[in-house]
Amino acid sequence: MIQQFYSYVLTHKDKLLHFLCSFFILHFFNAFLPLIFAILISVVFGIGKEIWDEKKHSGWDWYDLLADTLGIIFAIFF
């Protein structure tokens, strides 16, 4: 099970980066803004990154937004 997890993470590094960035963006902004504003900023960053990818790189990826959402959810509870 752990080996499968490591294998998935190594082949999907971008999803892990989306998760971690959303997690830390929310924590950073929540240090001096109310939680709802920190969440909105994290969402804007995630959607902005996907718009950037659509225009310049590999295209829109819904799984990246899912990873962003999971990062936000984990940040809210931890």
Biopython code that builds the backbone (N, CA, C, O; Angstrom):
import numpy as np
from Bio.PDB.StructureBuilder import StructureBuilder

atoms = [
    (1, "MET", "N", (0.814, -1.190, 0.000)),
    (1, "MET", "CA", (0.000, 0.000, 0.000)),
    (1, "MET", "C", (0.866, 1.266, 0.000)),
    (1, "MET", "O", (0.619, 2.193, -0.771)),
    (2, "ILE", "N", (1.875, 1.297, 0.864)),
    (2, "ILE", "CA", (2.769, 2.459, 0.921)),
    (2, "ILE", "C", (3.547, 2.594, -0.383)),
    (2, "ILE", "O", (3.758, 3.703, -0.874)),
    (3, "GLN", "N", (3.969, 1.473, -0.939)),
    (3, "GLN", "CA", (4.702, 1.492, -2.206)),
    (3, "GLN", "C", (3.822, 2.067, -3.322)),
    (3, "GLN", "O", (4.309, 2.822, -4.163)),
    (4, "GLN", "N", (2.550, 1.720, -3.334)),
    (4, "GLN", "CA", (1.625, 2.259, -4.338)),
    (4, "GLN", "C", (1.456, 3.760, -4.171)),
    (4, "GLN", "O", (1.378, 4.498, -5.154)),
    (5, "PHE", "N", (1.401, 4.208, -2.920)),
    (5, "PHE", "CA", (1.289, 5.641, -2.653)),
    (5, "PHE", "C", (2.506, 6.386, -3.176)),
    (5, "PHE", "O", (2.366, 7.406, -3.851)),
    (6, "TYR", "N", (3.703, 5.884, -2.871)),
    (6, "TYR", "CA", (4.932, 6.523, -3.348)),
    (6, "TYR", "C", (4.994, 6.520, -4.865)),
    (6, "TYR", "O", (5.421, 7.503, -5.471)),
    (7, "SER", "N", (4.579, 5.441, -5.475)),
    (7, "SER", "CA", (4.569, 5.348, -6.925)),
    (7, "SER", "C", (3.632, 6.392, -7.520)),
    (7, "SER", "O", (3.968, 7.042, -8.509)),
    (8, "TYR", "N", (2.460, 6.551, -6.918)),
    (8, "TYR", "CA", (1.503, 7.543, -7.399)),
    (8, "TYR", "C", (2.061, 8.956, -7.246)),
    (8, "TYR", "O", (1.963, 9.768, -8.166)),
    (9, "VAL", "N", (2.638, 9.245, -6.101)),
    (9, "VAL", "CA", (3.187, 10.584, -5.853)),
    (9, "VAL", "C", (4.312, 10.899, -6.826)),
    (9, "VAL", "O", (4.398, 12.019, -7.331)),
    (10, "LEU", "N", (5.167, 9.932, -7.093)),
    (10, "LEU", "CA", (6.283, 10.168, -8.003)),
    (10, "LEU", "C", (5.821, 10.409, -9.438)),
    (10, "LEU", "O", (6.464, 11.150, -10.182)),
    (11, "THR", "N", (4.719, 9.791, -9.827)),
    (11, "THR", "CA", (4.228, 9.984, -11.193)),
    (11, "THR", "C", (3.268, 11.160, -11.305)),
    (11, "THR", "O", (2.959, 11.592, -12.415)),
    (12, "HIS", "N", (2.790, 11.688, -10.186)),
    (12, "HIS", "CA", (1.851, 12.812, -10.182)),
    (12, "HIS", "C", (2.355, 13.931, -9.263)),
    (12, "HIS", "O", (1.622, 14.399, -8.391)),
    (13, "LYS", "N", (3.577, 14.347, -9.457)),
    (13, "LYS", "CA", (4.162, 15.387, -8.604)),
    (13, "LYS", "C", (3.376, 16.694, -8.674)),
    (13, "LYS", "O", (3.287, 17.427, -7.689)),
    (14, "ASP", "N", (2.818, 16.976, -9.827)),
    (14, "ASP", "CA", (2.075, 18.220, -9.999)),
    (14, "ASP", "C", (0.872, 18.279, -9.068)),
    (14, "ASP", "O", (0.556, 19.342, -8.534)),
    (15, "LYS", "N", (0.202, 17.161, -8.869)),
    (15, "LYS", "CA", (-0.959, 17.135, -7.971)),
    (15, "LYS", "C", (-0.530, 17.384, -6.527)),
    (15, "LYS", "O", (-1.211, 18.091, -5.784)),
    (16, "LEU", "N", (0.581, 16.810, -6.142)),
    (16, "LEU", "CA", (1.108, 17.039, -4.799)),
    (16, "LEU", "C", (1.479, 18.506, -4.611)),
    (16, "LEU", "O", (1.227, 19.077, -3.550)),
    (17, "LEU", "N", (2.069, 19.112, -5.618)),
    (17, "LEU", "CA", (2.413, 20.531, -5.526)),
    (17, "LEU", "C", (1.165, 21.403, -5.421)),
    (17, "LEU", "O", (1.156, 22.378, -4.669)),
    (18, "HIS", "N", (0.122, 21.067, -6.159)),
    (18, "HIS", "CA", (-1.132, 21.803, -6.042)),
    (18, "HIS", "C", (-1.689, 21.692, -4.630)),
    (18, "HIS", "O", (-2.112, 22.688, -4.044)),
    (19, "PHE", "N", (-1.689, 20.480, -4.084)),
    (19, "PHE", "CA", (-2.184, 20.250, -2.733)),
    (19, "PHE", "C", (-1.397, 21.085, -1.729)),
    (19, "PHE", "O", (-1.984, 21.798, -0.915)),
    (20, "LEU", "N", (-0.075, 20.999, -1.785)),
    (20, "LEU", "CA", (0.777, 21.696, -0.817)),
    (20, "LEU", "C", (0.679, 23.217, -0.954)),
    (20, "LEU", "O", (0.620, 23.930, 0.048)),
    (21, "CYS", "N", (0.662, 23.708, -2.183)),
    (21, "CYS", "CA", (0.565, 25.162, -2.379)),
    (21, "CYS", "C", (-0.747, 25.705, -1.836)),
    (21, "CYS", "O", (-0.760, 26.738, -1.167)),
    (22, "SER", "N", (-1.850, 25.021, -2.115)),
    (22, "SER", "CA", (-3.138, 25.473, -1.588)),
    (22, "SER", "C", (-3.149, 25.432, -0.072)),
    (22, "SER", "O", (-3.657, 26.342, 0.583)),
    (23, "PHE", "N", (-2.585, 24.372, 0.476)),
    (23, "PHE", "CA", (-2.505, 24.220, 1.931)),
    (23, "PHE", "C", (-1.744, 25.390, 2.552)),
    (23, "PHE", "O", (-2.227, 26.016, 3.495)),
    (24, "PHE", "N", (-0.559, 25.683, 2.026)),
    (24, "PHE", "CA", (0.273, 26.729, 2.616)),
    (24, "PHE", "C", (-0.216, 28.137, 2.289)),
    (24, "PHE", "O", (-0.049, 29.046, 3.103)),
    (25, "ILE", "N", (-0.813, 28.336, 1.121)),
    (25, "ILE", "CA", (-1.385, 29.648, 0.794)),
    (25, "ILE", "C", (-2.488, 29.984, 1.789)),
    (25, "ILE", "O", (-2.554, 31.102, 2.299)),
    (26, "LEU", "N", (-3.357, 29.006, 2.065)),
    (26, "LEU", "CA", (-4.434, 29.250, 3.019)),
    (26, "LEU", "C", (-3.872, 29.555, 4.398)),
    (26, "LEU", "O", (-4.329, 30.492, 5.053)),
    (27, "HIS", "N", (-2.893, 28.784, 4.851)),
    (27, "HIS", "CA", (-2.311, 29.032, 6.174)),
    (27, "HIS", "C", (-1.618, 30.395, 6.243)),
    (27, "HIS", "O", (-1.723, 31.100, 7.247)),
    (28, "PHE", "N", (-0.922, 30.757, 5.186)),
    (28, "PHE", "CA", (-0.232, 32.044, 5.169)),
    (28, "PHE", "C", (-1.228, 33.198, 5.297)),
    (28, "PHE", "O", (-1.075, 34.059, 6.164)),
    (29, "PHE", "N", (-2.239, 33.216, 4.443)),
    (29, "PHE", "CA", (-3.185, 34.330, 4.460)),
    (29, "PHE", "C", (-4.101, 34.291, 5.676)),
    (29, "PHE", "O", (-4.577, 35.334, 6.127)),
    (30, "ASN", "N", (-4.351, 33.109, 6.208)),
    (30, "ASN", "CA", (-5.185, 33.014, 7.402)),
    (30, "ASN", "C", (-4.477, 33.567, 8.635)),
    (30, "ASN", "O", (-5.121, 33.818, 9.654)),
    (31, "ALA", "N", (-3.172, 33.759, 8.558)),
    (31, "ALA", "CA", (-2.433, 34.331, 9.682)),
    (31, "ALA", "C", (-2.836, 35.779, 9.936)),
    (31, "ALA", "O", (-2.750, 36.254, 11.069)),
    (32, "PHE", "N", (-3.281, 36.497, 8.882)),
    (32, "PHE", "CA", (-3.645, 37.898, 9.095)),
    (32, "PHE", "C", (-4.976, 38.286, 8.443)),
    (32, "PHE", "O", (-5.338, 39.463, 8.436)),
    (33, "LEU", "N", (-5.705, 37.311, 7.897)),
    (33, "LEU", "CA", (-7.039, 37.558, 7.341)),
    (33, "LEU", "C", (-8.024, 36.550, 7.917)),
    (33, "LEU", "O", (-7.620, 35.477, 8.365)),
    (34, "PRO", "N", (-9.301, 36.879, 7.910)),
    (34, "PRO", "CA", (-10.290, 35.879, 8.321)),
    (34, "PRO", "C", (-10.254, 34.656, 7.395)),
    (34, "PRO", "O", (-9.838, 34.741, 6.240)),
    (35, "LEU", "N", (-10.694, 33.540, 7.928)),
    (35, "LEU", "CA", (-10.619, 32.265, 7.199)),
    (35, "LEU", "C", (-11.291, 32.334, 5.836)),
    (35, "LEU", "O", (-10.738, 31.827, 4.860)),
    (36, "ILE", "N", (-12.447, 32.934, 5.742)),
    (36, "ILE", "CA", (-13.172, 32.960, 4.464)),
    (36, "ILE", "C", (-12.370, 33.675, 3.385)),
    (36, "ILE", "O", (-12.389, 33.257, 2.227)),
    (37, "PHE", "N", (-11.668, 34.740, 3.741)),
    (37, "PHE", "CA", (-10.846, 35.452, 2.760)),
    (37, "PHE", "C", (-9.624, 34.631, 2.361)),
    (37, "PHE", "O", (-9.217, 34.645, 1.200)),
    (38, "ALA", "N", (-9.045, 33.923, 3.310)),
    (38, "ALA", "CA", (-7.911, 33.054, 3.001)),
    (38, "ALA", "C", (-8.340, 31.933, 2.060)),
    (38, "ALA", "O", (-7.601, 31.568, 1.146)),
    (39, "ILE", "N", (-9.526, 31.391, 2.281)),
    (39, "ILE", "CA", (-10.055, 30.350, 1.384)),
    (39, "ILE", "C", (-10.257, 30.911, -0.015)),
    (39, "ILE", "O", (-9.864, 30.286, -1.000)),
    (40, "LEU", "N", (-10.868, 32.086, -0.107)),
    (40, "LEU", "CA", (-11.107, 32.704, -1.416)),
    (40, "LEU", "C", (-9.806, 32.981, -2.156)),
    (40, "LEU", "O", (-9.726, 32.774, -3.367)),
    (41, "ILE", "N", (-8.806, 33.436, -1.453)),
    (41, "ILE", "CA", (-7.506, 33.690, -2.085)),
    (41, "ILE", "C", (-6.902, 32.384, -2.590)),
    (41, "ILE", "O", (-6.349, 32.352, -3.689)),
    (42, "SER", "N", (-6.997, 31.318, -1.819)),
    (42, "SER", "CA", (-6.479, 30.016, -2.247)),
    (42, "SER", "C", (-7.199, 29.521, -3.488)),
    (42, "SER", "O", (-6.575, 28.984, -4.403)),
    (43, "VAL", "N", (-8.509, 29.702, -3.518)),
    (43, "VAL", "CA", (-9.296, 29.294, -4.681)),
    (43, "VAL", "C", (-8.893, 30.101, -5.916)),
    (43, "VAL", "O", (-8.735, 29.548, -7.004)),
    (44, "VAL", "N", (-8.729, 31.404, -5.739)),
    (44, "VAL", "CA", (-8.318, 32.259, -6.856)),
    (44, "VAL", "C", (-6.949, 31.840, -7.385)),
    (44, "VAL", "O", (-6.742, 31.798, -8.597)),
    (45, "PHE", "N", (-6.015, 31.530, -6.489)),
    (45, "PHE", "CA", (-4.707, 31.063, -6.927)),
    (45, "PHE", "C", (-4.828, 29.770, -7.739)),
    (45, "PHE", "O", (-4.198, 29.633, -8.788)),
    (46, "GLY", "N", (-5.638, 28.826, -7.255)),
    (46, "GLY", "CA", (-5.800, 27.550, -7.946)),
    (46, "GLY", "C", (-6.415, 27.708, -9.324)),
    (46, "GLY", "O", (-5.933, 27.129, -10.298)),
    (47, "ILE", "N", (-7.477, 28.492, -9.405)),
    (47, "ILE", "CA", (-8.118, 28.720, -10.705)),
    (47, "ILE", "C", (-7.205, 29.514, -11.623)),
    (47, "ILE", "O", (-7.135, 29.247, -12.823)),
    (48, "GLY", "N", (-6.511, 30.484, -11.060)),
    (48, "GLY", "CA", (-5.552, 31.252, -11.859)),
    (48, "GLY", "C", (-4.461, 30.379, -12.443)),
    (48, "GLY", "O", (-4.064, 30.556, -13.594)),
    (49, "LYS", "N", (-3.980, 29.442, -11.657)),
    (49, "LYS", "CA", (-2.947, 28.526, -12.158)),
    (49, "LYS", "C", (-3.478, 27.677, -13.303)),
    (49, "LYS", "O", (-2.761, 27.415, -14.269)),
    (50, "GLU", "N", (-4.738, 27.243, -13.201)),
    (50, "GLU", "CA", (-5.316, 26.444, -14.279)),
    (50, "GLU", "C", (-5.546, 27.276, -15.541)),
    (50, "GLU", "O", (-5.369, 26.783, -16.655)),
    (51, "ILE", "N", (-5.936, 28.525, -15.365)),
    (51, "ILE", "CA", (-6.073, 29.415, -16.535)),
    (51, "ILE", "C", (-4.714, 29.601, -17.194)),
    (51, "ILE", "O", (-4.605, 29.570, -18.420)),
    (52, "TRP", "N", (-3.679, 29.793, -16.383)),
    (52, "TRP", "CA", (-2.318, 29.913, -16.912)),
    (52, "TRP", "C", (-1.921, 28.653, -17.682)),
    (52, "TRP", "O", (-1.376, 28.740, -18.783)),
    (53, "ASP", "N", (-2.194, 27.491, -17.106)),
    (53, "ASP", "CA", (-1.879, 26.227, -17.786)),
    (53, "ASP", "C", (-2.650, 26.094, -19.094)),
    (53, "ASP", "O", (-2.107, 25.605, -20.085)),
    (54, "GLU", "N", (-3.897, 26.520, -19.106)),
    (54, "GLU", "CA", (-4.723, 26.439, -20.314)),
    (54, "GLU", "C", (-4.130, 27.295, -21.433)),
    (54, "GLU", "O", (-4.113, 26.891, -22.595)),
    (55, "LYS", "N", (-3.651, 28.468, -21.071)),
    (55, "LYS", "CA", (-3.123, 29.392, -22.083)),
    (55, "LYS", "C", (-1.691, 29.070, -22.511)),
    (55, "LYS", "O", (-1.349, 29.216, -23.685)),
    (56, "LYS", "N", (-0.849, 28.634, -21.566)),
    (56, "LYS", "CA", (0.583, 28.550, -21.837)),
    (56, "LYS", "C", (1.171, 27.137, -21.837)),
    (56, "LYS", "O", (2.204, 26.907, -22.464)),
    (57, "HIS", "N", (0.537, 26.193, -21.150)),
    (57, "HIS", "CA", (1.203, 24.904, -20.943)),
    (57, "HIS", "C", (0.336, 23.731, -21.382)),
    (57, "HIS", "O", (-0.066, 23.648, -22.542)),
    (58, "SER", "N", (0.057, 22.847, -20.470)),
    (58, "SER", "CA", (-0.539, 21.553, -20.786)),
    (58, "SER", "C", (-2.054, 21.548, -20.887)),
    (58, "SER", "O", (-2.629, 20.524, -21.256)),
    (59, "GLY", "N", (-2.714, 22.634, -20.579)),
    (59, "GLY", "CA", (-4.169, 22.681, -20.637)),
    (59, "GLY", "C", (-4.807, 22.539, -19.267)),
    (59, "GLY", "O", (-4.142, 22.264, -18.268)),
    (60, "TRP", "N", (-6.103, 22.733, -19.252)),
    (60, "TRP", "CA", (-6.895, 22.685, -18.029)),
    (60, "TRP", "C", (-6.900, 21.266, -17.483)),
    (60, "TRP", "O", (-7.012, 20.306, -18.245)),
    (61, "ASP", "N", (-6.778, 21.128, -16.168)),
    (61, "ASP", "CA", (-6.805, 19.811, -15.525)),
    (61, "ASP", "C", (-7.690, 19.878, -14.285)),
    (61, "ASP", "O", (-7.344, 20.526, -13.298)),
    (62, "TRP", "N", (-8.837, 19.201, -14.348)),
    (62, "TRP", "CA", (-9.773, 19.196, -13.224)),
    (62, "TRP", "C", (-9.175, 18.521, -11.999)),
    (62, "TRP", "O", (-9.528, 18.857, -10.868)),
    (63, "TYR", "N", (-8.270, 17.569, -12.219)),
    (63, "TYR", "CA", (-7.647, 16.891, -11.078)),
    (63, "TYR", "C", (-6.712, 17.822, -10.310)),
    (63, "TYR", "O", (-6.525, 17.655, -9.105)),
    (64, "ASP", "N", (-6.130, 18.791, -10.992)),
    (64, "ASP", "CA", (-5.343, 19.810, -10.291)),
    (64, "ASP", "C", (-6.244, 20.621, -9.358)),
    (64, "ASP", "O", (-5.867, 20.924, -8.226)),
    (65, "LEU", "N", (-7.424, 20.965, -9.841)),
    (65, "LEU", "CA", (-8.359, 21.706, -8.985)),
    (65, "LEU", "C", (-8.848, 20.845, -7.825)),
    (65, "LEU", "O", (-9.089, 21.351, -6.729)),
    (66, "LEU", "N", (-8.992, 19.548, -8.067)),
    (66, "LEU", "CA", (-9.352, 18.644, -6.976)),
    (66, "LEU", "C", (-8.243, 18.627, -5.925)),
    (66, "LEU", "O", (-8.525, 18.658, -4.727)),
    (67, "ALA", "N", (-6.988, 18.576, -6.366)),
    (67, "ALA", "CA", (-5.861, 18.602, -5.434)),
    (67, "ALA", "C", (-5.835, 19.925, -4.667)),
    (67, "ALA", "O", (-5.545, 19.944, -3.471)),
    (68, "ASP", "N", (-6.138, 21.031, -5.355)),
    (68, "ASP", "CA", (-6.226, 22.332, -4.676)),
    (68, "ASP", "C", (-7.315, 22.308, -3.608)),
    (68, "ASP", "O", (-7.108, 22.775, -2.489)),
    (69, "THR", "N", (-8.464, 21.766, -3.959)),
    (69, "THR", "CA", (-9.586, 21.701, -3.024)),
    (69, "THR", "C", (-9.236, 20.853, -1.802)),
    (69, "THR", "O", (-9.545, 21.230, -0.672)),
    (70, "LEU", "N", (-8.602, 19.725, -2.027)),
    (70, "LEU", "CA", (-8.202, 18.873, -0.903)),
    (70, "LEU", "C", (-7.185, 19.577, -0.014)),
    (70, "LEU", "O", (-7.232, 19.445, 1.209)),
    (71, "GLY", "N", (-6.265, 20.326, -0.621)),
    (71, "GLY", "CA", (-5.302, 21.098, 0.164)),
    (71, "GLY", "C", (-5.983, 22.141, 1.027)),
    (71, "GLY", "O", (-5.589, 22.359, 2.173)),
    (72, "ILE", "N", (-7.002, 22.787, 0.483)),
    (72, "ILE", "CA", (-7.753, 23.785, 1.243)),
    (72, "ILE", "C", (-8.509, 23.125, 2.389)),
    (72, "ILE", "O", (-8.502, 23.621, 3.516)),
    (73, "ILE", "N", (-9.158, 22.009, 2.095)),
    (73, "ILE", "CA", (-9.910, 21.296, 3.143)),
    (73, "ILE", "C", (-8.989, 20.842, 4.274)),
    (73, "ILE", "O", (-9.311, 21.014, 5.449)),
    (74, "PHE", "N", (-7.862, 20.271, 3.922)),
    (74, "PHE", "CA", (-6.915, 19.835, 4.959)),
    (74, "PHE", "C", (-6.408, 21.035, 5.752)),
    (74, "PHE", "O", (-6.244, 20.941, 6.969)),
    (75, "ALA", "N", (-6.159, 22.154, 5.090)),
    (75, "ALA", "CA", (-5.653, 23.334, 5.803)),
    (75, "ALA", "C", (-6.691, 23.869, 6.779)),
    (75, "ALA", "O", (-6.333, 24.369, 7.845)),
    (76, "ILE", "N", (-7.962, 23.774, 6.434)),
    (76, "ILE", "CA", (-9.013, 24.256, 7.321)),
    (76, "ILE", "C", (-9.025, 23.454, 8.622)),
    (76, "ILE", "O", (-9.216, 24.013, 9.702)),
    (77, "PHE", "N", (-8.822, 22.155, 8.511)),
    (77, "PHE", "CA", (-8.943, 21.280, 9.672)),
    (77, "PHE", "C", (-7.617, 21.057, 10.418)),
    (77, "PHE", "O", (-7.618, 20.529, 11.530)),
    (78, "PHE", "N", (-6.495, 21.452, 9.817)),
    (78, "PHE", "CA", (-5.203, 21.226, 10.501)),
    (78, "PHE", "C", (-4.483, 22.534, 10.699)),
    (78, "PHE", "O", (-3.384, 22.556, 11.252)),
]
sb = StructureBuilder()
sb.init_structure("model")
sb.init_model(0)
sb.init_chain("A")
sb.init_seg("    ")
for serial, (resi, resn, name, xyz) in enumerate(atoms, 1):
    if name == "N":
        sb.init_residue(resn, " ", resi, " ")
    sb.init_atom(name, np.array(xyz, "f"), 0.0, 1.0, " ", f" {name:<3s}", serial, name[0])
structure = sb.get_structure()
